[in-house]
Amino acid sequence: MLGPLSTAHRVGGDMRVLGVDPGLTRCGVAVVEGGVGQKLSALHIGIIASSPTQELADRLVGLEQGLEALIVEFEPDAIAIERVFSQHNVRSAMSTAQAAGIALLVAGRHQIQVSMHTPTEVKAAVTGSGRADKAQVTFMVTKVLGLTTPPKPADAADALAIAICDVWRGQAKRRLEAAVRGGAR
């Protein structure tokens, strides 16, 4: 069981969220800081990459080490992960789920609260439409964060969108869950 979320070290209650777009070859990662109704800032945009020719165990260890380094450097208040959804390609779904599992493991080790968001939820939060395409999501991420150029690769842009979604929607969800836990005592 994770403890209550603390944002006491952030200015004005800002939230710092590590967004993760899980994947083994390219895992999108981004750190966003801000709050609902406040300007958001991108503190980190990137990917954690591995070669498909590496052994699976080595790829997972590399992903774990990359996520650990980001947590140590940026001290996120929460980790937001894109929820694995059913895909026609079982192999792709399995590798996505394995990468998401590593992100969950690292979050649990550091007792960082986790939110999982579906692709439709992320698109709706960032663009206003759950049916938005990648170009629309990238355009809105660029605009919301005040970036001078669209983030690349697409995995990094997706990680930014996931983090933005969590800043905007995850805070309310966590407050509600905390209230329910507090009322159940």
Contacts in CASP RR format, 6 or more apart in sequence:
PFRMAT RR
TARGET T0000
AUTHOR 0000-0000-0000
METHOD contacts of the structure
MODEL  1
MLGPLSTAHRVGGDMRVLGVDPGLTRCGVAVVEGGVGQKLSALHIGIIAS
SPTQELADRLVGLEQGLEALIVEFEPDAIAIERVFSQHNVRSAMSTAQAA
GIALLVAGRHQIQVSMHTPTEVKAAVTGSGRADKAQVTFMVTKVLGLTTP
PKPADAADALAIAICDVWRGQAKRRLEAAVRGGAR
2 108 0 8 1.000
2 111 0 8 1.000
2 112 0 8 1.000
2 113 0 8 1.000
3 111 0 8 1.000
3 113 0 8 1.000
4 178 0 8 1.000
5 77 0 8 1.000
5 78 0 8 1.000
5 113 0 8 1.000
5 174 0 8 1.000
5 178 0 8 1.000
6 77 0 8 1.000
7 13 0 8 1.000
7 14 0 8 1.000
7 15 0 8 1.000
7 16 0 8 1.000
7 77 0 8 1.000
9 75 0 8 1.000
10 16 0 8 1.000
10 33 0 8 1.000
10 34 0 8 1.000
10 77 0 8 1.000
13 35 0 8 1.000
14 33 0 8 1.000
14 34 0 8 1.000
14 35 0 8 1.000
14 38 0 8 1.000
15 33 0 8 1.000
15 34 0 8 1.000
15 35 0 8 1.000
15 77 0 8 1.000
15 78 0 8 1.000
15 166 0 8 1.000
15 167 0 8 1.000
15 171 0 8 1.000
16 31 0 8 1.000
16 32 0 8 1.000
16 33 0 8 1.000
16 34 0 8 1.000
16 43 0 8 1.000
16 74 0 8 1.000
16 75 0 8 1.000
16 76 0 8 1.000
16 77 0 8 1.000
16 78 0 8 1.000
17 31 0 8 1.000
17 32 0 8 1.000
17 33 0 8 1.000
17 76 0 8 1.000
17 77 0 8 1.000
17 78 0 8 1.000
17 79 0 8 1.000
17 80 0 8 1.000
17 163 0 8 1.000
17 166 0 8 1.000
17 167 0 8 1.000
18 29 0 8 1.000
18 30 0 8 1.000
18 31 0 8 1.000
18 67 0 8 1.000
18 70 0 8 1.000
18 71 0 8 1.000
18 74 0 8 1.000
18 76 0 8 1.000
18 78 0 8 1.000
18 79 0 8 1.000
18 80 0 8 1.000
18 112 0 8 1.000
18 163 0 8 1.000
19 28 0 8 1.000
19 29 0 8 1.000
19 30 0 8 1.000
19 31 0 8 1.000
19 32 0 8 1.000
19 79 0 8 1.000
19 80 0 8 1.000
19 81 0 8 1.000
19 159 0 8 1.000
19 160 0 8 1.000
19 162 0 8 1.000
19 163 0 8 1.000
19 166 0 8 1.000
20 27 0 8 1.000
20 28 0 8 1.000
20 29 0 8 1.000
20 67 0 8 1.000
20 79 0 8 1.000
20 80 0 8 1.000
20 81 0 8 1.000
20 82 0 8 1.000
20 99 0 8 1.000
20 100 0 8 1.000
20 103 0 8 1.000
20 159 0 8 1.000
20 162 0 8 1.000
21 27 0 8 1.000
21 28 0 8 1.000
21 29 0 8 1.000
21 82 0 8 1.000
21 155 0 8 1.000
21 156 0 8 1.000
21 158 0 8 1.000
21 159 0 8 1.000
21 162 0 8 1.000
22 28 0 8 1.000
22 81 0 8 1.000
22 82 0 8 1.000
22 84 0 8 1.000
22 96 0 8 1.000
22 97 0 8 1.000
22 99 0 8 1.000
22 100 0 8 1.000
22 101 0 8 1.000
22 102 0 8 1.000
22 103 0 8 1.000
23 63 0 8 1.000
23 95 0 8 1.000
23 96 0 8 1.000
23 99 0 8 1.000
23 155 0 8 1.000
24 50 0 8 1.000
24 52 0 8 1.000
24 56 0 8 1.000
24 59 0 8 1.000
24 60 0 8 1.000
24 63 0 8 1.000
24 95 0 8 1.000
24 96 0 8 1.000
24 98 0 8 1.000
24 99 0 8 1.000
25 49 0 8 1.000
25 50 0 8 1.000
25 51 0 8 1.000
25 52 0 8 1.000
25 95 0 8 1.000
26 47 0 8 1.000
26 48 0 8 1.000
26 49 0 8 1.000
26 153 0 8 1.000
26 155 0 8 1.000
27 47 0 8 1.000
27 48 0 8 1.000
27 49 0 8 1.000
27 63 0 8 1.000
27 99 0 8 1.000
27 155 0 8 1.000
28 46 0 8 1.000
28 47 0 8 1.000
28 48 0 8 1.000
28 155 0 8 1.000
28 156 0 8 1.000
28 158 0 8 1.000
28 159 0 8 1.000
29 44 0 8 1.000
29 46 0 8 1.000
29 47 0 8 1.000
29 48 0 8 1.000
29 66 0 8 1.000
29 67 0 8 1.000
29 70 0 8 1.000
29 156 0 8 1.000
29 159 0 8 1.000
30 42 0 8 1.000
30 44 0 8 1.000
30 45 0 8 1.000
30 46 0 8 1.000
30 151 0 8 1.000
30 156 0 8 1.000
30 159 0 8 1.000
30 160 0 8 1.000
30 162 0 8 1.000
30 163 0 8 1.000
31 42 0 8 1.000
31 43 0 8 1.000
31 44 0 8 1.000
31 70 0 8 1.000
31 74 0 8 1.000
31 76 0 8 1.000
31 163 0 8 1.000
32 40 0 8 1.000
32 41 0 8 1.000
32 42 0 8 1.000
32 43 0 8 1.000
32 145 0 8 1.000
32 160 0 8 1.000
32 163 0 8 1.000
32 164 0 8 1.000
32 167 0 8 1.000
33 40 0 8 1.000
33 41 0 8 1.000
33 43 0 8 1.000
34 40 0 8 1.000
34 41 0 8 1.000
34 167 0 8 1.000
35 167 0 8 1.000
35 168 0 8 1.000
35 171 0 8 1.000
36 167 0 8 1.000
36 168 0 8 1.000
36 171 0 8 1.000
36 172 0 8 1.000
40 144 0 8 1.000
40 145 0 8 1.000
40 164 0 8 1.000
40 167 0 8 1.000
41 145 0 8 1.000
42 145 0 8 1.000
42 147 0 8 1.000
42 151 0 8 1.000
42 160 0 8 1.000
43 74 0 8 1.000
44 70 0 8 1.000
44 73 0 8 1.000
44 74 0 8 1.000
45 151 0 8 1.000
45 156 0 8 1.000
45 159 0 8 1.000
45 160 0 8 1.000
46 151 0 8 1.000
46 155 0 8 1.000
46 156 0 8 1.000
46 159 0 8 1.000
47 153 0 8 1.000
47 155 0 8 1.000
47 156 0 8 1.000
48 62 0 8 1.000
48 63 0 8 1.000
48 66 0 8 1.000
48 67 0 8 1.000
50 58 0 8 1.000
50 59 0 8 1.000
50 62 0 8 1.000
50 63 0 8 1.000
51 59 0 8 1.000
56 98 0 8 1.000
60 98 0 8 1.000
60 99 0 8 1.000
60 102 0 8 1.000
63 99 0 8 1.000
63 102 0 8 1.000
64 102 0 8 1.000
64 105 0 8 1.000
64 106 0 8 1.000
67 102 0 8 1.000
67 103 0 8 1.000
67 106 0 8 1.000
68 106 0 8 1.000
70 76 0 8 1.000
71 106 0 8 1.000
71 110 0 8 1.000
71 112 0 8 1.000
76 112 0 8 1.000
77 112 0 8 1.000
77 113 0 8 1.000
78 112 0 8 1.000
78 113 0 8 1.000
78 114 0 8 1.000
78 115 0 8 1.000
78 166 0 8 1.000
78 170 0 8 1.000
78 174 0 8 1.000
79 103 0 8 1.000
79 106 0 8 1.000
79 107 0 8 1.000
79 112 0 8 1.000
79 113 0 8 1.000
79 114 0 8 1.000
79 115 0 8 1.000
80 114 0 8 1.000
80 115 0 8 1.000
80 116 0 8 1.000
80 117 0 8 1.000
80 162 0 8 1.000
80 163 0 8 1.000
80 165 0 8 1.000
80 166 0 8 1.000
80 170 0 8 1.000
81 100 0 8 1.000
81 103 0 8 1.000
81 104 0 8 1.000
81 114 0 8 1.000
81 115 0 8 1.000
81 116 0 8 1.000
81 117 0 8 1.000
81 162 0 8 1.000
82 100 0 8 1.000
82 116 0 8 1.000
82 117 0 8 1.000
82 118 0 8 1.000
82 119 0 8 1.000
82 122 0 8 1.000
82 158 0 8 1.000
82 162 0 8 1.000
83 100 0 8 1.000
83 116 0 8 1.000
83 117 0 8 1.000
83 118 0 8 1.000
83 119 0 8 1.000
84 93 0 8 1.000
84 96 0 8 1.000
84 97 0 8 1.000
84 100 0 8 1.000
85 118 0 8 1.000
85 119 0 8 1.000
86 93 0 8 1.000
87 93 0 8 1.000
87 96 0 8 1.000
100 116 0 8 1.000
103 114 0 8 1.000
104 114 0 8 1.000
107 113 0 8 1.000
107 114 0 8 1.000
108 114 0 8 1.000
113 174 0 8 1.000
115 166 0 8 1.000
115 170 0 8 1.000
115 173 0 8 1.000
115 174 0 8 1.000
117 125 0 8 1.000
117 162 0 8 1.000
117 165 0 8 1.000
117 166 0 8 1.000
117 169 0 8 1.000
120 130 0 8 1.000
120 131 0 8 1.000
121 130 0 8 1.000
121 165 0 8 1.000
121 169 0 8 1.000
122 137 0 8 1.000
122 158 0 8 1.000
122 161 0 8 1.000
122 162 0 8 1.000
122 165 0 8 1.000
123 129 0 8 1.000
123 130 0 8 1.000
123 131 0 8 1.000
123 132 0 8 1.000
123 136 0 8 1.000
123 137 0 8 1.000
123 161 0 8 1.000
124 130 0 8 1.000
124 132 0 8 1.000
125 161 0 8 1.000
125 164 0 8 1.000
125 165 0 8 1.000
125 168 0 8 1.000
125 169 0 8 1.000
126 132 0 8 1.000
126 137 0 8 1.000
126 140 0 8 1.000
126 141 0 8 1.000
126 144 0 8 1.000
126 161 0 8 1.000
126 164 0 8 1.000
126 165 0 8 1.000
127 136 0 8 1.000
127 137 0 8 1.000
127 140 0 8 1.000
129 136 0 8 1.000
132 140 0 8 1.000
134 154 0 8 1.000
134 157 0 8 1.000
134 158 0 8 1.000
137 157 0 8 1.000
137 158 0 8 1.000
137 161 0 8 1.000
138 150 0 8 1.000
138 151 0 8 1.000
138 154 0 8 1.000
138 157 0 8 1.000
139 150 0 8 1.000
140 161 0 8 1.000
141 147 0 8 1.000
141 150 0 8 1.000
141 151 0 8 1.000
141 157 0 8 1.000
141 160 0 8 1.000
141 161 0 8 1.000
141 164 0 8 1.000
142 149 0 8 1.000
142 150 0 8 1.000
142 151 0 8 1.000
144 164 0 8 1.000
145 160 0 8 1.000
145 164 0 8 1.000
150 157 0 8 1.000
151 157 0 8 1.000
151 160 0 8 1.000
END
